Amino acid sequence: MKYFKILIATTALGLLTQLGSAQILKPGEIAKEAGTSEVNNTETSTIDNGVNKAAGAIKGLFKKKKKTDPATTANAPVALPPPTQSGTAIGMQQGPISAYNNYDFVPGDQIIFDDSFADDQNGEFPAHWNLGAGQAVVNTIAGRPAFLLTDGNYAHVSPLIKSPSYLGDAFTIEFDNYSSGGYPPKLYFYNSNANAIAASSDQACITIATDVIGIENKTTGLDLQGKIPADILSERYLNKWHHIAIAYRNNQLKVYVDQYRVAVAPNLGTKPHAFDIEGIGDPNNPIIIANVRVANGGGMNMLGKKFTDAKIITHGINFDIDKSTIKPESMGTLNMIVGILKDNPDLKFEVDGHTDNSGGAAHNATLSQQRADAVKSQLVNMGIDGSRLTTKGFGDTKPISNNLTPEGKANNRRVEFVKQ
């Protein structure tokens, strides 16, 4: 059975933080754990951006290594080298939301997997994942719950999704990655999730390094490269959270890093059905990911067409946890809405905010109204006449999925644009 891999290779020279079994140390203090329960989205937290470069480059990071697991230890504390100096704390976004003006990534419209690791206990394996080999653990990295691959050659983990072939003809995958000094994480795609926890040989891959993105399919001979933009290139990539977004549709694959579409494969040459994440785990320099979301659908191509639908349901407009602050990666969806409004000058929308049921009813109603108002304000800032937009917050009163699973809650957290 054929499969292929996407290699997410965020090379780095050192994480330069010190991690215990239940917390991570920042310069001179213990970083706060993300103790707030999940309320309508994951948290945009601050990270340390001023740590020094670790001595010596990592050699042979991208060389092929035999995928056999050495003896591993149970979830032992991860001891990372302490930083040599403190720096300025910054959020994940690389500049203001205006930096995303040309962002065109639109996530899928049906979320099938969503995990922020906020409900998992530090030092334990997360509840919504399979462990195929090696060792992995949840812990707090720079104030954010994260999933660490700490041991194994290769360690590999896969999301717990019931269907054996869950990726549709069009799908998107998003996650955050903290650039560390360990081996880079890899995304492997398979024909079914039955194979997604088994060791594999090389077929095709995408490598996201600090200087270049390579897209390769050994079966078809595909070998493409895209250069990482200068403002996040090489050392500027290190010791920060970065948002990775992957979109697949009609055999075309696009890879985004932060606000940039860095590489495109017009013809990938294969159709994925399931995936896992792999790499060489290291207790001192683990592979680190957070906020994993998988959605089917996506690539809504409405621009230049007469809009006739009753409404648009979006899951790509996201906010800071329990706030109405729009996350910058939301701009792909907002740019799409602006394009529809400009192509249809008589069109008016009611912007509706919806939450899951994590908070109280009154709180959720207020929060959803604030979020709808924030979306309208952003669209006005992008050139849309405010008279074409009204807003309404429904809180958790109109769920479109159950609130019993992370995916159900994620589908209920949404912004709708209802034709007036």
WOJO-V785774 format. One record per run of one state. SS is the DSSP state (hx for helix, st for strand, lp for the rest). FROM is the first residue (numbers start at 1). LEN is the number of residues. If there is no record, write none. Layout:
[[SS FROM LEN] [SS FROM LEN]]
//
This chain:
[[lp 1 3] [st 4 4] [lp 8 10] [st 18 2] [lp 20 4] [st 24 3] [lp 27 2] [st 29 2] [lp 31 16] [st 47 2] [lp 49 40] [st 89 2] [lp 91 6] [hx 97 4] [lp 101 9] [st 110 6] [lp 116 13] [st 129 13] [lp 142 2] [st 144 16] [lp 160 10] [st 170 9] [lp 179 7] [st 186 5] [lp 191 13] [st 204 5] [lp 209 3] [st 212 6] [lp 218 4] [st 222 6] [lp 228 2] [hx 230 3] [lp 233 1] [hx 234 4] [lp 238 3] [st 241 9] [lp 250 2] [st 252 6] [lp 258 2] [st 260 6] [lp 266 8] [st 274 8] [lp 282 5] [st 287 10] [lp 297 14] [st 311 4] [lp 315 4] [st 319 1] [lp 320 6] [st 326 1] [lp 327 1] [hx 328 16] [lp 344 5] [st 349 6] [lp 355 6] [hx 361 21] [lp 382 4] [hx 386 3] [st 389 5] [lp 394 12] [hx 406 7] [lp 413 1] [st 414 6] [lp 420 1]]
//
